[in-house]
Amino acid sequence: MQRRYRMRRSADFELLRRSGQEFRHPLAILIVRANGEQVSRFGFLTSKRLGKATARNRIKRRLREVVRSRIDRIQPGWDILIIVRYAMIKAEYAELEDAVSQLLWRADLLEARDS
């Protein structure tokens, strides 16, 4: 995922957690907030309770790929935080794709694909 699509500052994460709208799924929690910019930015949060760094980084890499593949369908101008739940450790890639799509759809951030 390109750098311009990533949230990097801890103050951005803090503001999003404090004042964003939350959507829940058994595998993840999605928090969104308008950012007033031309692109949507994404952050991924994993807890140390999920396992060692290799397991947490693997989950984040998979989530970045899921988001990257849908970036053209996601509405611009939002800060989006995906908080990983424990069940995601054992989830298959297709389940991750489904969970992210469902959360983005419920947040009304995913545009329908023209097929």
C-alpha angles and dihedrals in degrees: 000000000000118000094244089064094056129090108222110164119088089218089062091052091048094050091048093050091047101046108016129109114252131219123184134211129168090252102039149000121234122205119187136184132168112255103185093231133119095252137043115245125211135207130184124206125196127177125225086237087074092070141266124341093265092058093045093048092048090055091048092049091052092048092049089053092049091051093043091055090054100037093109091056097047116095114248124238102054138111108219126191122190114198113198120227124208094254090066091072092074096034122115120238092254090055090052090051091050094047094050092046092050093049093047090046092051090049087052091236099116117086118214115257116245104233 
